[in-house]
Amino acid sequence: MLNPETIDAYCTLLETELMPATGCTEPIAIAFAAATMRNALGGRPERMLVRVSGNILKNAKSVVVPGTGGRKGIAAAAAAGVVAGDASRLLEVIDAVSPVEREQIGAYLKDTPIPVECVEDGLTLDIRVTGWRGEDTACVRIAGAHTNIVHIERNGATLRDEPVVDADHESDAPGILNTADIVAFADTVDLRRVEAPLKRQLSLNLAISEYGLGRSCGANIGRVLLSGAEDLITRARAWAAAGSDARMSGEELPVVIVSGSGNQGITASVPVAVWAKERGFGEEALLRALIVSNLVTIHQKTGIGRLSAFCGAVCAGCGAGAGIAYLEGGGYDGVAHAVVNALAIISGMVCDGAKASCAAKIAAAVDAGILGYRMYTQKQEFVSGDGIVVKGVDNTIRNVGRLAKDGMRTTEAEILSIMLETETK
């Protein structure tokens, strides 16, 4: 029986983590910082400097920024935030760029110096945007989480100053996350407490997936998958991939994120919804399965951090497999085996930034999650001593977090070095 504090914490976690965002969250966080800086400055800056951590640079340099006419990268995101951003809308800051504003963004980029620098001070998520306008200057810093403004300054005067913490999540709940409690919570929680963010997740994420399947977006991974066999597993993979196809190509449709990532939000939710529809499960069963998929995803990300050299789609694909296992009546045992099996299969996938190939990685991660569940149904499993797998699902999750956060530090630096070298060739 879960105590009331755990129930409250899990409800709060779903409410705060499942938030809407339009566009890839790293460039959108830059746009949010730039819009906030413009407000503090009192107008559009005549020049800007954007300083970001390596993880932000990696994830923002190659993805299309919505509302910019197909432009990519950090300078485009900062310009969009300055010209058209509504900072009150957080990660939907450039959700409604007009055609006139789109033209203004192009002109602003042409006329305004916006150098970008990489700053490494131990934080994986760090964004600092400074602007100058006449004799005035303003600076905004976001750190630890995509909307976590820790510093605002104007003309040397501090307007806001908060402690800088490289937080995994914006809640105390991750410290008490464990797989058994997640399943117990999904079994017993009054759905009225959590249905709003879950239903919004279904509505927005299925809409962008349907959009991606209906037209040419990115590398069209979703459509490629459906051009062959159309079994349930393929459809679950294709629908998730198609959402990323659309999102990575800059389509102006919002998604509901998980652990700071729209791709993870799509991956954790869309395959479970596709599976539920095909198999005839009702709304309540689907919502409870989504609780499992989202919280299992967040549980894995807690030990890794929001940004890493470890591909977050792996966590969400395992989450989707867990949600499907729960949907099919697997309970704690099915969920635990699905997650461990999936992590044993695919935990070596690296993150080399947000771009079109993310959709293919999502398809692979969902496949691993579902395979992990199918192994359970046929009484097959990876056991303690098989690589990084150890006894207990939470212990295996902890090992993967250690691998991703500590073991891949040099991998992160090498990935960024390769990406920057490629850009200059």
C-alpha positions in Angstrom: 0.0 0.0 0.0 1.5 3.3 -1.1 1.7 6.1 1.5 0.0 9.4 0.7 3.3 11.2 0.3 4.4 8.9 -2.5 1.1 9.2 -4.3 1.2 13.0 -4.1 4.8 13.0 -5.3 4.1 10.8 -8.3 1.0 12.9 -9.3 3.1 16.0 -9.1 5.9 14.4 -11.1 3.5 13.6 -14.0 2.0 17.1 -13.9 5.4 18.8 -14.0 7.2 16.5 -16.4 4.5 16.1 -19.0 4.5 19.6 -20.3 3.9 20.8 -23.9 6.7 22.0 -26.1 6.9 23.1 -29.7 10.1 22.1 -31.4 13.2 20.4 -30.1 13.6 21.4 -26.4 17.2 22.5 -26.6 16.9 25.2 -29.3 13.5 26.1 -27.8 15.1 26.6 -24.4 17.5 28.9 -26.1 14.6 30.8 -27.7 13.0 31.0 -24.2 16.2 32.4 -22.7 16.5 34.9 -25.6 12.8 36.1 -25.3 13.3 36.5 -21.5 16.5 38.5 -22.1 14.7 40.8 -24.7 12.1 41.5 -22.1 14.7 42.4 -19.5 16.6 44.5 -22.0 13.4 46.4 -23.1 13.7 45.6 -26.8 15.5 43.7 -29.5 19.2 43.6 -28.9 21.5 45.0 -31.6 23.9 42.1 -30.9 23.9 39.0 -28.9 26.2 36.4 -27.4 25.0 32.8 -26.8 27.0 30.6 -24.5 25.9 27.0 -24.0 27.2 23.7 -22.6 28.4 21.0 -24.9 25.2 19.0 -24.6 23.1 21.9 -25.6 25.4 22.6 -28.5 25.2 19.0 -29.6 21.4 18.9 -29.5 20.7 22.3 -31.0 23.1 22.6 -33.9 21.5 20.3 -36.4 17.8 20.4 -35.8 15.3 22.7 -37.6 13.8 25.5 -35.4 10.0 25.8 -35.9 8.8 29.1 -37.4 12.1 30.1 -39.0 11.5 28.9 -42.5 13.7 25.8 -42.2 16.7 27.3 -40.4 18.8 25.2 -38.1 20.9 25.9 -35.1 21.5 28.0 -32.0 21.6 31.5 -33.7 18.3 30.8 -35.5 16.7 29.7 -32.1 18.0 32.9 -30.4 16.8 35.1 -33.2 13.4 33.5 -33.2 13.1 34.0 -29.4 14.0 37.7 -29.7 11.8 38.5 -32.7 8.7 36.3 -32.1 9.0 34.8 -28.6 6.4 34.9 -25.9 8.4 34.0 -22.8 5.2 33.4 -20.7 4.6 30.3 -22.8 7.8 28.6 -21.7 8.7 25.8 -24.2 5.9 26.9 -26.5 7.7 30.3 -26.7 7.7 30.3 -30.6 4.5 28.3 -31.1 2.7 30.9 -33.2 5.3 32.6 -35.5 3.5 34.7 -38.2 4.6 34.9 -41.8 5.7 38.5 -41.1 7.7 37.5 -38.1 9.3 34.7 -40.1 10.6 37.2 -42.5 11.8 39.4 -39.7 13.7 36.5 -38.2 15.6 36.1 -41.5 16.4 39.8 -41.6 17.4 39.9 -38.0 19.8 37.0 -38.5 21.3 38.7 -41.5 21.9 42.0 -39.7 22.6 41.0 -36.1 25.9 39.4 -34.9 25.0 36.3 -32.8 28.3 34.4 -32.0 28.0 31.1 -30.2 30.5 29.8 -27.6 30.7 26.5 -25.8 31.1 26.8 -22.0 32.0 23.8 -19.9 31.7 24.2 -16.1 30.4 20.8 -15.2 26.7 21.4 -16.0 25.1 19.3 -18.8 22.4 21.9 -19.3 23.6 25.5 -19.3 22.4 28.4 -21.5 23.6 32.0 -21.2 22.2 34.7 -23.5 23.5 38.2 -23.4 22.2 41.1 -25.4 23.3 44.7 -26.0 21.0 47.6 -27.1 22.6 51.1 -27.2 24.0 51.6 -23.7 22.0 48.9 -22.2 22.8 45.2 -21.7 20.9 42.2 -20.2 21.8 38.6 -19.5 19.7 35.5 -18.8 20.9 32.1 -17.7 19.0 28.8 -17.7 20.6 25.9 -15.9 19.8 22.3 -14.8 16.4 22.1 -16.6 15.0 23.6 -19.8 12.9 26.3 -18.2 14.9 26.8 -15.0 16.0 30.5 -15.1 18.6 31.0 -12.5 19.9 34.5 -13.3 18.6 37.7 -14.9 20.7 40.8 -15.0 20.2 44.3 -16.5 23.0 46.9 -16.7 24.9 45.1 -13.9 21.9 45.0 -11.6 20.7 41.5 -10.6 17.0 41.0 -11.1 17.0 37.3 -10.3 19.5 35.0 -8.8 18.9 31.3 -7.8 21.2 28.5 -6.8 22.6 26.6 -9.8 21.9 22.9 -9.5 22.4 20.3 -12.3 19.0 18.8 -11.4 17.8 15.6 -13.1 14.2 16.6 -12.7 12.2 19.5 -11.3 10.7 17.5 -8.5 11.7 15.6 -5.4 9.9 12.5 -6.6 12.7 10.8 -8.5 14.4 10.0 -5.2 11.6 7.7 -4.3 10.9 6.2 -7.8 11.1 2.4 -8.0 9.4 0.0 -10.3 7.2 -1.8 -7.7 5.8 1.5 -6.5 5.3 2.7 -10.1 3.1 -0.4 -10.8 1.3 0.0 -7.5 0.6 3.6 -8.3 -0.7 2.8 -11.7 -3.0 0.1 -10.2 -4.6 2.3 -7.6 -4.3 6.0 -8.3 -7.6 7.9 -8.8 -7.2 8.7 -12.5 -8.9 12.1 -12.0 -5.7 13.3 -10.4 -3.5 12.5 -13.4 -5.8 12.2 -16.5 -5.3 15.8 -17.7 -1.6 15.6 -18.6 -2.0 12.0 -19.9 -4.9 12.9 -22.2 -3.0 16.0 -23.4 -0.1 13.7 -24.1 -2.2 11.3 -26.1 -3.9 14.1 -28.1 -0.8 16.1 -29.1 1.6 13.2 -29.6 -0.7 11.1 -31.7 -1.5 14.2 -33.8 2.1 14.9 -34.7 2.7 11.2 -35.5 -0.3 11.2 -37.8 1.0 14.3 -39.4 4.4 12.7 -39.9 2.9 9.7 -41.6 0.7 11.9 -43.9 3.5 13.9 -45.6 7.2 13.9 -46.3 9.1 14.8 -43.1 12.8 14.3 -42.3 14.0 10.9 -43.4 10.4 9.5 -43.4 11.3 6.6 -41.1 7.7 6.1 -40.1 6.6 5.9 -43.8 9.5 3.6 -44.7 8.5 1.2 -41.9 4.9 1.1 -43.1 6.0 0.5 -46.7 6.8 -3.1 -45.7 5.0 -5.3 -43.3 2.1 -3.7 -41.4 1.9 -5.9 -38.3 1.2 -4.4 -34.9 4.8 -4.1 -33.8 5.7 -2.3 -37.0 2.8 0.1 -36.6 3.8 0.9 -33.1 7.4 1.6 -34.2 6.3 3.6 -37.3 3.8 5.8 -35.5 6.5 6.8 -32.9 9.1 7.3 -35.5 6.8 9.5 -37.6 6.2 11.9 -34.7 10.0 12.4 -34.5 10.2 12.7 -38.3 7.8 15.7 -38.1 9.4 17.2 -35.0 13.0 17.0 -36.1 12.1 18.7 -39.4 10.7 21.7 -37.6 7.0 21.2 -38.1 5.1 23.6 -35.9 3.1 21.2 -33.9 3.4 20.9 -30.1 4.1 17.6 -28.3 4.1 16.6 -24.6 7.6 16.0 -23.4 9.0 13.5 -20.8 12.2 14.2 -19.0 12.7 17.3 -21.0 12.5 15.6 -24.4 9.7 15.6 -27.0 11.2 12.6 -28.7 11.1 10.7 -25.4 7.5 11.9 -24.8 6.4 10.6 -28.2 8.3 7.3 -27.7 6.9 6.6 -24.2 3.3 7.3 -25.3 2.5 6.7 -29.0 3.4 2.9 -29.2 1.3 2.2 -26.1 -1.7 4.1 -27.6 -1.3 2.3 -30.9 -1.1 -1.1 -29.1 -4.2 -0.3 -27.0 -6.3 0.7 -29.9 -5.3 -2.4 -32.0 -5.9 -4.8 -29.1 -9.2 -3.2 -28.0 -8.2 -1.9 -24.6 -10.3 0.9 -23.1 -9.4 4.4 -22.0 -8.8 3.6 -18.4 -6.5 0.7 -19.2 -4.6 2.9 -21.6 -4.2 5.8 -19.1 -2.9 3.4 -16.4 -0.4 1.9 -18.9 0.8 5.4 -19.8 1.4 6.1 -16.1 3.8 3.1 -16.2 5.5 4.0 -19.4 6.1 7.6 -18.4 7.3 6.9 -14.9 9.5 4.0 -15.9 11.1 6.4 -18.5 11.6 9.1 -15.8 13.0 6.5 -13.4 15.7 5.5 -15.9 16.5 9.1 -16.7 16.9 10.0 -13.0 20.3 8.3 -12.8 21.4 9.6 -16.2 20.4 13.3 -16.2 18.4 15.2 -18.8 21.2 15.3 -21.3 23.9 12.7 -21.9 25.9 10.8 -24.5 23.3 8.0 -23.8 20.4 8.1 -26.2 17.2 9.0 -24.2 15.1 7.1 -26.7 16.4 3.9 -25.1 14.8 4.9 -21.8 11.5 5.8 -23.5 11.5 2.7 -25.7 12.0 0.6 -22.5 9.2 2.6 -20.9 6.9 1.8 -23.9 7.7 -1.9 -23.5 6.9 -1.6 -19.8 3.6 0.2 -20.6 2.6 -2.5 -23.1 3.5 -5.3 -20.6 1.3 -3.6 -18.1 -1.5 -3.1 -20.6 -1.4 -6.8 -21.4 -1.8 -7.7 -17.7 1.9 -8.5 -17.0 1.8 -6.6 -13.7 5.0 -5.9 -11.8 6.7 -9.1 -13.0 6.0 -8.4 -16.7 7.1 -4.8 -16.4 10.3 -5.6 -14.6 11.3 -8.3 -17.1 10.4 -6.1 -20.1 12.6 -3.3 -18.9 15.6 -5.5 -17.9 15.5 -7.4 -21.2 15.2 -4.2 -23.3 18.1 -2.6 -21.5 20.2 -5.6 -22.1 19.4 -5.4 -25.8 19.9 -1.7 -26.6 21.6 0.2 -23.8 24.7 0.9 -26.0 23.0 3.5 -28.2 24.7 6.9 -28.2 23.2 10.4 -28.6 24.9 12.4 -31.3 22.4 15.3 -31.2 18.9 16.0 -32.3 18.3 15.5 -36.0 16.5 13.3 -38.6 18.1 10.0 -37.5 16.5 10.3 -34.1 13.4 8.8 -35.7 15.2 5.7 -36.6 16.7 5.3 -33.1 13.2 5.6 -31.7 12.0 2.8 -34.0 14.9 0.6 -32.7 14.2 1.5 -29.1 10.5 0.7 -29.4 11.4 -2.6 -31.0 13.7 -3.5 -28.1 11.1 -2.5 -25.6 8.5 -4.7 -27.3 11.0 -7.6 -27.7 11.8 -7.3 -24.0 8.1 -7.9 -23.3 7.7 -10.7 -25.8 10.6 -12.5 -24.2 8.8 -12.4 -20.9 5.6 -13.9 -22.5 7.7 -16.8 -23.7 9.6 -17.2 -20.4 12.9 -16.0 -21.8 15.1 -13.5 -19.9 18.5 -12.1 -19.5 19.8 -12.8 -16.0 22.3 -11.4 -13.5 25.8 -11.6 -14.9 24.7 -11.1 -18.5 26.8 -8.0 -19.1 25.5 -5.1 -17.0 22.4 -6.9 -16.0 22.1 -7.7 -12.3 19.4 -9.1 -10.0 16.5 -6.7 -9.6 15.1 -4.3 -12.2 16.0 -1.2 -10.2 19.6 -2.4 -9.7 19.9 -2.9 -13.5 18.5 0.6 -14.1 21.0 1.9 -11.6 23.8 0.2 -13.5 22.7 1.8 -16.8 22.6 5.2 -15.1 26.1 4.7 -13.9 27.2 3.7 -17.4 25.5 6.7 -19.0 26.4 9.4 -16.5 29.9 8.4 -15.4 31.2 5.9 -18.0 30.3 8.0 -21.0 31.8 11.3 -20.0 34.7 10.9 -22.4 32.2 9.6 -25.1 30.3 12.8 -24.8 33.4 14.9 -25.4 34.4 12.8 -28.3 31.0 12.9 -30.0 31.0 16.7 -29.8 34.5 16.9 -31.1 33.6 14.7 -34.1 30.5 16.8 -34.8 32.4 20.1 -34.7 35.2 18.7 -36.9 32.6 17.5 -39.4 31.0 20.9 -39.5 34.3 22.6 -40.5 35.2 20.1 -43.3 
